[in-house]
Amino acid sequence: MSTQSRGVAVVTGGTAGLGRATVRELAARGWDVAILARGEDGLAATTAEVIAAGRRSLGIPTDVSDVDAVERAADRIEAELGPIELWVNDAMVGVFGEFLSTSAVDFERATAVNYFGFVNGTRAALARMVPRDRGHVIQVGSALGHRGIPLQAAYCGAKHAVEGFTESVVSELTHAKSTVALSVVDMPALNTIQFEWVKSQLPHHPQPVPPIFEPEVGATAIADVADRPRRRTWVGEPTVGTILGQRFAPRFLDWYLARTGYSGQQAADKDASNPMLPDNVYAPASGDHGARGSFSDRAHTSSPQIWLIGHRRLSAAIGGAVCALAAVVAVRSLARR
């Protein structure tokens, strides 16, 4: 190994989409990375990438909705790689369609993965970190954990639940004066493979709601938070706008999303050019599918707000200088009166 490891990181759902991009970014920054996911092909390919980056890796077939399987995986990781220092909860499945036409079984399965998968991962991580009084758990959140949209009630409900669950656990860690960190990194729409294998009732190919960002943007934000823990991070201007809009104008968003939320989540031009893969709600799709989906032609690779996340000290200095300059201008203006 060319450099000393920064520690052992775990990424759930780490074989595809944002999770895959996060595994790559963490390995590039010196982490040994364990990956929990269901697909054997993706696990083999992802662990090979980590090893090629000069880091140790371990891929464990795991359904994160199975609490016992997650605990067994955590035990194996610590036995083979060492103490877990970072745990990133990211695994998800998607069901697209109106609530009343979504079967109860599909809704419950999405909730089991997207919510209880995070609960199970957090439990496994904290059960090992808290006694050592060291470690960091990152929840991959979403703008949709603050504002629900049509056609994704199961996903939005789970992301809202993750927010409330995490707030409760943070207050408990604070009460115990624990130094274990717990962060939420809320994402914008990302060009990931999930839109190729969600279980969908939509007449056209599902798409992330524009504006769209490449998954590497989210992965960089996650790795930045791993480097410098903070309680909450909003990634991208759309995330900031959505969360603030829900706080100050929720009725307007009800009306706006009712008008645009259906068409904005469908891409008719992809129907023939990118046929859907078999959905992965109950079983993984075979093969290795990487990080990016089919929307790179309309996806952004960065934004000013995302740059600020990775340069917080410089951003604070610039902000302080701007405020100081504004104060000087205001004082001089008053002095002239």
ChimeraX attribute file (.defattr): number of C-alpha atoms within 10 A of each C-alpha:
attribute: neighborCount
match mode: 1-to-1
recipient: residues
	/A:1	10
	/A:2	8
	/A:3	10
	/A:4	10
	/A:5	15
	/A:6	15
	/A:7	16
	/A:8	23
	/A:9	27
	/A:10	28
	/A:11	25
	/A:12	27
	/A:13	29
	/A:14	31
	/A:15	32
	/A:16	26
	/A:17	26
	/A:18	30
	/A:19	30
	/A:20	28
	/A:21	24
	/A:22	29
	/A:23	32
	/A:24	24
	/A:25	20
	/A:26	26
	/A:27	24
	/A:28	15
	/A:29	17
	/A:30	21
	/A:31	27
	/A:32	27
	/A:33	31
	/A:34	29
	/A:35	29
	/A:36	28
	/A:37	22
	/A:38	24
	/A:39	23
	/A:40	19
	/A:41	15
	/A:42	26
	/A:43	26
	/A:44	16
	/A:45	16
	/A:46	27
	/A:47	24
	/A:48	16
	/A:49	17
	/A:50	24
	/A:51	16
	/A:52	12
	/A:53	18
	/A:54	17
	/A:55	24
	/A:56	21
	/A:57	25
	/A:58	22
	/A:59	26
	/A:60	23
	/A:61	16
	/A:62	21
	/A:63	23
	/A:64	30
	/A:65	22
	/A:66	15
	/A:67	18
	/A:68	14
	/A:69	17
	/A:70	25
	/A:71	18
	/A:72	13
	/A:73	22
	/A:74	22
	/A:75	16
	/A:76	15
	/A:77	23
	/A:78	14
	/A:79	10
	/A:80	11
	/A:81	17
	/A:82	14
	/A:83	19
	/A:84	25
	/A:85	20
	/A:86	24
	/A:87	26
	/A:88	29
	/A:89	29
	/A:90	25
	/A:91	27
	/A:92	23
	/A:93	22
	/A:94	24
	/A:95	25
	/A:96	21
	/A:97	20
	/A:98	17
	/A:99	15
	/A:100	8
	/A:101	10
	/A:102	18
	/A:103	13
	/A:104	11
	/A:105	9
	/A:106	16
	/A:107	17
	/A:108	12
	/A:109	20
	/A:110	25
	/A:111	24
	/A:112	22
	/A:113	24
	/A:114	27
	/A:115	26
	/A:116	20
	/A:117	26
	/A:118	29
	/A:119	22
	/A:120	21
	/A:121	28
	/A:122	22
	/A:123	15
	/A:124	20
	/A:125	24
	/A:126	23
	/A:127	13
	/A:128	18
	/A:129	23
	/A:130	17
	/A:131	10
	/A:132	13
	/A:133	13
	/A:134	17
	/A:135	22
	/A:136	23
	/A:137	25
	/A:138	27
	/A:139	24
	/A:140	23
	/A:141	25
	/A:142	24
	/A:143	25
	/A:144	23
	/A:145	21
	/A:146	22
	/A:147	21
	/A:148	21
	/A:149	20
	/A:150	17
	/A:151	21
	/A:152	19
	/A:153	22
	/A:154	26
	/A:155	26
	/A:156	22
	/A:157	20
	/A:158	22
	/A:159	27
	/A:160	19
	/A:161	20
	/A:162	24
	/A:163	18
	/A:164	12
	/A:165	14
	/A:166	19
	/A:167	15
	/A:168	12
	/A:169	14
	/A:170	18
	/A:171	11
	/A:172	12
	/A:173	16
	/A:174	13
	/A:175	9
	/A:176	10
	/A:177	10
	/A:178	17
	/A:179	15
	/A:180	19
	/A:181	22
	/A:182	23
	/A:183	23
	/A:184	25
	/A:185	20
	/A:186	26
	/A:187	27
	/A:188	27
	/A:189	23
	/A:190	28
	/A:191	28
	/A:192	28
	/A:193	20
	/A:194	25
	/A:195	26
	/A:196	21
	/A:197	20
	/A:198	21
	/A:199	22
	/A:200	20
	/A:201	15
	/A:202	15
	/A:203	11
	/A:204	16
	/A:205	21
	/A:206	26
	/A:207	24
	/A:208	20
	/A:209	19
	/A:210	15
	/A:211	14
	/A:212	22
	/A:213	24
	/A:214	25
	/A:215	28
	/A:216	24
	/A:217	23
	/A:218	27
	/A:219	23
	/A:220	21
	/A:221	25
	/A:222	30
	/A:223	21
	/A:224	19
	/A:225	21
	/A:226	21
	/A:227	13
	/A:228	10
	/A:229	18
	/A:230	15
	/A:231	13
	/A:232	15
	/A:233	21
	/A:234	22
	/A:235	27
	/A:236	27
	/A:237	14
	/A:238	19
	/A:239	21
	/A:240	17
	/A:241	13
	/A:242	19
	/A:243	20
	/A:244	14
	/A:245	16
	/A:246	17
	/A:247	11
	/A:248	10
	/A:249	12
	/A:250	15
	/A:251	10
	/A:252	12
	/A:253	17
	/A:254	16
	/A:255	11
	/A:256	11
	/A:257	15
	/A:258	13
	/A:259	11
	/A:260	13
	/A:261	16
	/A:262	17
	/A:263	16
	/A:264	14
	/A:265	22
	/A:266	19
	/A:267	16
	/A:268	14
	/A:269	10
	/A:270	16
	/A:271	14
	/A:272	10
	/A:273	9
	/A:274	12
	/A:275	11
	/A:276	17
	/A:277	15
	/A:278	14
	/A:279	19
	/A:280	20
	/A:281	18
	/A:282	13
	/A:283	11
	/A:284	18
	/A:285	18
	/A:286	13
	/A:287	12
	/A:288	16
	/A:289	19
	/A:290	19
	/A:291	22
	/A:292	21
	/A:293	20
	/A:294	16
	/A:295	20
	/A:296	15
	/A:297	8
	/A:298	13
	/A:299	18
	/A:300	16
	/A:301	14
	/A:302	14
	/A:303	13
	/A:304	9
	/A:305	14
	/A:306	19
	/A:307	16
	/A:308	16
	/A:309	19
	/A:310	18
	/A:311	11
	/A:312	13
	/A:313	11
	/A:314	11
	/A:315	14
	/A:316	12
	/A:317	11
	/A:318	12
	/A:319	12
	/A:320	12
	/A:321	12
	/A:322	12
	/A:323	12
	/A:324	12
	/A:325	12
	/A:326	12
	/A:327	12
	/A:328	12
	/A:329	12
	/A:330	11
	/A:331	11
	/A:332	11
	/A:333	10
	/A:334	9
	/A:335	8
	/A:336	6
	/A:337	5
